[in-house]
């Protein structure tokens, strides 16, 4: 546990929280906390900081918490055709750990109908797994999750509201352009990544996504399982945004340096 996550209602007006569940058992049995020790804490969808142990006794830990402001929501959103429940169960924590602001789950021609019956599409099923991923990554921003059974209605009627002004990318094994080159020439600050089912998007789905602003991107010639593709593509998406930001900052610094090299009023004749 790299970050102890608290629910907002668990903190009182003074910033004190008392735990008596599995988190308390972890603090006592694994971390072996003692009074006056400090640990990293955060509040779901809130700030993070430190918690000073006030009380540590059998089955209960009390913390006085000091928190900073909430971090920004991750700039990568995910549009995902629902995978097999076993795969989805493995992916929830990874989504939160890698950093996804919004997870939009949808149907596709190659998605089995019974996949939508899994309890892992219910908040009680996926929320604990998302919290696990946040604690691993030391983040507090819980991904916003929505489930849409009708792909075409989602793309045509709801996606603009859900995703807003984003760079839109769709993973397609036949596409030759990598994520980095598409993101490098865009100005938008958020990215929406669409990943299909094991069998891939069909022709109609790719055409519809393309008509709604999605650029096809690829990972090379290898055909990957959906869980492997999700992790690889999310990592590349974040790196593409980071590289573009660093390039912009480097250009700005370089421009400022050139400006400073010729002080105002200097006679160059």
C-alpha positions in Angstrom: 0.0 0.0 0.0 1.8 3.1 -1.2 -1.0 5.5 -0.3 -3.8 5.0 2.3 -7.0 6.1 0.7 -9.8 7.5 2.9 -13.4 8.2 1.9 -14.5 11.8 2.4 -17.0 10.9 5.1 -14.3 9.2 7.1 -12.6 12.6 8.0 -14.2 14.8 10.6 -14.0 18.6 10.6 -10.6 18.5 12.2 -9.1 16.1 9.7 -9.1 13.1 12.0 -10.1 9.6 10.8 -10.5 6.3 12.8 -10.2 3.1 10.9 -11.2 -0.4 12.0 -11.4 -2.4 8.8 -8.9 -4.1 6.5 -6.8 -0.9 6.2 -6.4 -0.8 10.0 -5.3 -4.4 10.0 -2.8 -3.6 7.2 -1.4 -0.6 9.1 -1.1 -2.7 12.3 0.0 -6.0 11.0 2.1 -5.1 8.0 3.3 -1.6 8.5 3.4 -1.9 12.3 2.5 1.7 12.8 3.0 3.3 16.2 1.8 6.6 17.7 3.5 9.7 16.2 4.5 7.8 13.0 3.4 9.5 9.8 2.1 7.7 6.6 1.0 8.9 3.2 -2.7 9.4 3.0 -5.2 10.7 0.5 -9.0 11.2 0.1 -10.9 9.7 -2.8 -11.3 12.5 -5.4 -9.6 14.9 -3.0 -6.2 15.8 -1.8 -3.2 13.8 -0.5 -0.7 14.4 2.3 0.3 12.8 5.6 -1.5 11.2 8.4 0.0 11.2 11.9 -0.9 8.1 14.0 -2.6 9.2 17.1 -3.8 5.8 18.3 -2.8 2.3 17.3 -4.4 -0.5 19.2 -6.0 -3.9 18.5 -8.1 -3.5 15.4 -8.2 0.3 15.3 -6.0 3.2 14.1 -6.7 6.9 14.4 -4.9 9.4 12.2 -4.7 13.2 12.2 -4.4 14.1 8.5 -2.9 17.1 6.7 -3.8 17.3 3.0 -2.8 19.3 0.0 -5.1 20.3 -2.8 -6.5 17.6 -5.1 -4.3 16.5 -8.1 -5.7 17.0 -11.6 -7.7 14.2 -13.2 -5.6 12.1 -15.6 -5.6 13.5 -19.1 -6.2 10.2 -20.9 -9.8 8.8 -21.2 -10.6 5.3 -22.4 -13.4 4.0 -24.7 -13.3 0.2 -24.3 -15.3 -2.6 -25.9 -16.2 -4.8 -22.9 -13.7 -7.6 -22.6 -14.2 -11.0 -21.1 -15.1 -10.7 -17.4 -11.9 -12.5 -16.4 -9.8 -10.0 -18.4 -11.8 -7.0 -17.1 -11.2 -8.1 -13.5 -7.5 -7.9 -14.1 -7.7 -4.6 -15.9 -9.6 -2.4 -13.4 -6.7 -1.8 -11.0 -4.3 -1.3 -13.9 -6.5 1.4 -15.4 -6.4 3.4 -12.2 -2.7 2.8 -11.6 -1.8 3.9 -15.2 -4.0 7.0 -14.9 -7.4 7.1 -16.7 -9.8 10.0 -16.1 -12.9 8.4 -17.6 -13.7 4.8 -18.6 -16.4 4.4 -21.2 -17.4 0.8 -21.6 -19.4 -0.2 -24.7 -20.7 -2.9 -26.9 -19.2 -4.0 -30.2 -20.1 -6.6 -32.9 -17.4 -9.0 -31.4 -18.4 -8.6 -27.8 -20.4 -11.5 -26.4 -23.8 -10.4 -25.0 -23.3 -12.2 -21.7 -20.2 -10.1 -20.9 -22.7 -7.4 -19.7 -24.0 -9.7 -17.0 -20.8 -9.7 -15.0 -20.9 -8.1 -11.5 -17.6 -6.4 -12.5 -19.6 -3.8 -14.4 -21.4 -2.8 -11.2 -19.8 -0.2 -8.9 -19.6 -2.7 -6.1 -17.6 -4.9 -8.3 -15.1 -2.5 -9.9 -14.7 0.3 -7.3 -12.6 -1.7 -4.8 -10.3 -2.7 -7.7 -10.0 0.9 -8.9 -9.1 2.0 -5.3 -6.4 -0.7 -5.2 -4.9 0.8 -8.4 -5.0 4.3 -7.0 -3.2 3.3 -3.8 -0.5 1.6 -5.9 0.0 4.8 -8.0 -0.4 7.3 -5.1 -3.3 9.0 -6.8 -6.7 10.0 -5.5 -8.7 10.7 -8.7 -11.2 7.8 -9.1 -11.9 7.2 -12.8 -15.5 8.0 -13.9 -17.1 4.9 -15.2 -20.1 4.5 -17.6 -21.5 1.5 -19.4 -23.2 1.8 -22.8 -24.9 -1.2 -24.5 -25.5 0.5 -27.8 -22.3 1.5 -29.6 -23.7 3.6 -32.3 -25.9 5.7 -30.0 -22.9 6.2 -27.7 -20.7 7.5 -30.5 -23.3 9.6 -32.3 -25.3 11.0 -29.4 -23.3 10.9 -26.1 -19.5 10.9 -26.8 -19.2 14.6 -27.3 -20.7 15.2 -23.9 -18.6 12.5 -22.2 -15.3 13.1 -23.8 -15.4 16.8 -24.7 -12.6 18.3 -26.8 -10.1 15.5 -26.9 -7.6 14.1 -29.3 -9.4 11.0 -30.4 -7.5 7.8 -31.2 -8.7 4.3 -32.2 -6.4 1.3 -32.0 -6.3 -0.6 -35.2 -3.7 -3.3 -36.0 -3.7 -2.3 -39.7 -2.8 1.4 -38.9 0.8 2.3 -39.4 0.9 5.7 -37.6 2.0 5.5 -33.9 0.3 7.4 -31.1 3.2 9.8 -30.6 3.1 11.3 -34.1 -0.6 11.9 -34.0 -0.5 13.6 -30.6 2.6 15.7 -31.5 0.6 17.6 -34.1 -2.5 18.2 -31.9 -3.1 21.1 -29.5 -5.8 19.6 -27.3 -4.8 18.7 -23.8 -6.9 15.6 -23.3 -6.8 12.3 -25.2 -9.5 9.7 -25.8 -8.3 6.2 -26.7 -10.7 3.7 -28.2 -9.7 0.0 -27.9 -11.8 -2.8 -29.4 -12.5 -6.4 -28.4 -10.3 -9.4 -28.9 -11.4 -9.7 -32.5 -10.9 -6.0 -33.1 -13.4 -3.4 -34.3 -15.3 -4.3 -37.5 -15.4 -2.2 -40.6 -18.6 -0.4 -39.7 -17.3 0.5 -36.2 -14.0 1.8 -37.5 -15.8 3.9 -40.1 -18.2 5.3 -37.5 -15.3 6.2 -35.2 -13.4 7.8 -38.1 -16.4 9.9 -39.0 -16.5 11.2 -35.4 -12.9 12.4 -35.3 -10.9 9.3 -34.4 -7.4 8.8 -35.9 -6.3 5.2 -36.4 -3.1 4.3 -34.6 -1.2 1.1 -34.4 1.3 -0.8 -32.2 3.2 -2.6 -35.0 2.6 -5.9 -36.8 2.0 -8.0 -33.7 -1.6 -9.0 -32.7 -2.0 -8.5 -29.0 -4.6 -9.6 -26.5 -6.9 -6.9 -25.4 -5.5 -6.6 -21.8 -1.9 -6.4 -23.2 -3.0 -3.8 -25.8 -4.8 -1.7 -23.1 -1.8 -1.5 -20.9 0.7 -0.8 -23.7 -1.5 1.8 -25.4 -2.3 3.6 -22.2 1.4 3.8 -21.3 2.2 5.2 -24.8 -0.7 7.7 -24.6 0.6 9.2 -21.4 4.2 9.3 -22.8 3.0 11.0 -26.0 1.2 13.7 -24.0 4.3 14.1 -21.7 6.7 14.3 -24.7 4.5 17.0 -26.3 4.3 19.0 -23.1 8.1 18.8 -22.7 8.6 19.9 -26.3 6.3 22.9 -25.8 8.0 23.9 -22.6 11.4 23.5 -24.3 10.4 25.7 -27.2 9.1 28.3 -24.8 12.3 28.3 -22.8 14.4 28.5 -25.9 12.3 31.4 -27.2 12.8 33.2 -23.9 16.5 32.6 -24.0 16.7 34.2 -27.5 14.8 37.2 -26.3 17.0 37.7 -23.3 20.2 37.5 -25.5 19.5 40.9 -26.9 18.6 43.4 -24.1 16.2 46.2 -24.9 18.0 49.3 -26.1 21.3 47.6 -27.0 23.0 49.2 -30.0 23.9 46.5 -32.5 25.3 48.8 -35.3 
